[in-house]
Amino acid sequence: MIYFDKVSKIYSNDPSGAVLIDVSFTVEPQEFISIVGQSGAGKTTLLKLLIAEDKPTEGRVFFGSVDIHSVPQDELSVVRRRMGVVFQDFRLLPNKTAYENISFAMEAAGKTNKEIADSIPQVLELVNLVDKASHFPNQLSGGERQRVAIARAIVNQPDVVIADEPTGNLDPLNGWEIVQILKKINELGTTVLMATHNKSIIDSLGKRVITLENGRIIRDDKKGRYVL
Amino acid sequence: MITTKIKRVLKAGFVNFWRNGWVSLATVLIMAMTLFTIGSIIFSRALILSTLDELQNKVDISVYFKTDAPESDILLLKNSLLKLSEVKNVEYVSREQELKNFKERHKDNALITQSLEELGSNPLGAALNIKAKNTSQYASIAKFLEDALKMEGVGSIIDKINYRQNKVIIERLSKILDSSKKIGFSISLILIIISVLVVFNTISMAIYTSRDEIGVMRLVGASNRFISGPFVVEGLLYGIIATVITMIVFYPLTMWLGPMTESFFGRINIYDYYISNFAQIFFIILSVGVGLGVISSLIAVRRYLRS
């Protein structure tokens, strides 16, 4: 359902170092894929290209059968609702409570008040945050913030959850909890694409691992381990 | 669904305004200062126009008639003057009234009062006080009268035309009136431009601090309208609240200044003006406030919605 077709990304003000070179791979539905590599390997850029936060210099990125970067601006928001995104720095709306952060995603998708009232308690339970629903982000710990972010990412039942270093700002225990939640989401049927350089997580998952080095894919293992 | 969307946008705008606390307050106060400037311009304009009006009224041409001039002839002249397009009105002052006015004007002058008593009879003739619609039109009225003076009949009853003496003053006054209006307009324009820019900048900066959130909202899949809506509602709120504050501030201010303006400028009491024109003033200031708030917010948000 996701297809990277010979994608390259070169920043015009740094022609010496291309960030991504000739990247091609396919993501099947319900897969759990970890994208690993050192800092600067191109993991974040790859995900940015997928969510259309940036454009590729060469090649195309397909979501479903649609070339993401040929979608006109005003329709892009509709495509993005089929992706749930989780970031290393959480990116919650600071003036909204946990509940409101999650409901924002549903309101943006035009869901009714009834649908919102039904879905959010379920999703809060999934991430174990029912009693913190009315807290603001600055009243939550890092782990709790990330869980709100995940809840927001899945509440619209997206086709894929894209997580860019979701455990990057968390301690090992919280990080492990986050990955367990992502695993659960995947088991319930959602495709998950996760960029990370957390060795122990990769090794414990035993799922497909795509390894990036200097902008190229050097390994693509169905049951991968963290090997650099 | 449309009403739900509108309700959501309205609610978000109100909630954001409230939760932004100090930033909202600061923006409202700056907007209030701008609206205060505009209100002051409105009041100043009223003062200037009223003063100029007063001055214009003080200027007139007086035709003094000989003591034996028959009233019917005087009234004939009055009617032909009224037919002139430049004439606003003509006041007939009888001999008795002229004497009364004269006594009143010089009541503190013992010499004049005594001389009048000595005289016994009324030395004054009747008069016509002619007011033009515009100070620039006195010249043509004066010409008409001077032509009349040359005519038989009419010419014999006129004693004096009091214009040539005032001509210089009248012309100077016309010039001052025109320049005052022009200067007033220019100053007002500059003030308005400056204060509009200040408000626009303030709102832009407030929205600048939300640029990351706008980015997040885009990534989560919100449409441009859903993102910008609440900001526009906040702009609306800035305008409405600032208007209320401004109108409230003007109340005691005009009450305090009212008597002063009356004594200094003459007829106009700024407090009475405020109360009697309350609805129009409120409407003007509200339109400016809301327009400024909404447009500034829209422009500022648009900047972060373009990739």
Interface residues (C-beta under 8 A of the other chain):
Chain A: I51 E53 Q73 D74 S77 V78 V79 R80 R81 M83 V85 R91 L92 L93 P94 N95 F104 A105 E107 A108 A109 G110 T112 N113 R152 N156
Chain B: M1 T4 K5 R8 V15 N16 R19 N20 D212 E213 V216 M217 R218 L219 V220 G221 A222 S223 N224 F226 S307
